[in-house]
């Protein structure tokens, strides 16, 4: 022992101390497990021995600006089985397969599965669920569930979107606002033994689900319906591939309506809307099916780009005025075209020309050389600076998934020819919503707004949870340019190429466009019209697009009457009153014509009738009998409106 050094003694003491500390720690730990933390450990053990049955929360509603319901829920049920509790598996499988319209073989497989809980069918209607519940079959569970329903079926389908199997948003507003709408699942906890058998006196606990919040949108379902009815008519009458209409408040970006045709039924989003595809559906590959469905769900007002054509002349005009290159009275001369860098670029009126005209008349005539000249004076640098200011190089920020953005030449690749064609709206692509936003800034005093649908989130009692604020972007043009543009664009409708939209009493401004689709010379066009009213203080801006109309394809003639019909419904609905100017009061013929039904008449009979009524008409085709007509019968048109008779 004498050998033990002082150092060693110290070591022993040290180890004893360490041991004591460790021992104390263990005691504390045991005490901690038994008492302080007991609740948590018990809960863990409890959860191991319970079986959760989830309760779907009510998904928040989507409503329009006036509280009209656009998306809501229906109570449905889900049917499950608990294998260990089943007494007669054959009987259970027989009853469930009959009541739920399922194959017996599939059901019995699930019934015999040795799992705690097996789902047989979801979204079962209440009536069927009650029948099953009343049979009191041991081991069969009938639980609450939620099914999303859309009372207006096809209305605004590509905008609203729909939900998947578990009520999660898939596209549109349903996807964008899923976090707010979805709520939180609740559950029914049932205590079981280790084998999953429910304990005789086990605790049943119901944790209530938390319902989702309601999304209040800027949509107005009446305006949406006006837009859809008008659009559907023209798409059908013109045999067009598709069409779209957007109605927006140009002052703040609130979207009142966004219609696309064809559309689909939100209550059956996996049913294809195309008859040809439907007939062949079973033979299609899954990939082709998915592609077709994705195409059907596309919102081409924001997901697709197009060449805007002459509606873009609004931008070039604003650039010219803002930069002092032109005034409303500047003088131009159209000779039917203009030579740019050795290349002759035609006016749309070629081989005829617009001759001598003021800048304002040039806009009324939609004369291409006028805009080529402005483009030339601006130069590529300035032109691109404005393209950026007008937001064509960025997304609009609309609150929908999948927004596309403009496609433009790189500035360094823009020569005189590219600049000339861009000046009248060709050789670049933008989305319809980008155009609407840019034109809004020209007529609202120069503010680039953020187009949007969502305005606020409320709870079930109407308490506001969150209000969405949308930032205002660049200043695009001065107030002075904006004032001048409103006057010029009003004259396009009252005197120029937009006259098919003229409604006596309403001050409407606008611009038409006929875009030739790519590849050129394929004979495919997009007819469009962008208009706003009242011109002096615009409350609504609208864009009508008709993609691939058959027969006459000019924007003014195809989209013009559509815009007129739309505004004739929308402006009175918005309580915008007619105010006749002196000129209009002077014209006795502010009469309106109810279009007669001419279908199946001989061309001679139809001509005679229309001449007697002093109605202007045009005959398309060389047949003897009127096959279709536009506008359709009972439509009301202006006294100087025209009826087109198709005879082939
Ligand atoms: Zn011209």
Boltz pocket constraint, residues with backbone or C-beta under 6 A from the ligand:
constraints:
  - pocket:
      binder: B
      contacts: [[A, 334], [A, 335], [A, 336], [A, 347], [A, 348], [A, 349], [A, 353], [A, 354], [A, 355], [A, 366], [A, 367], [A, 368], [A, 369]]
      max_distance: 6.0
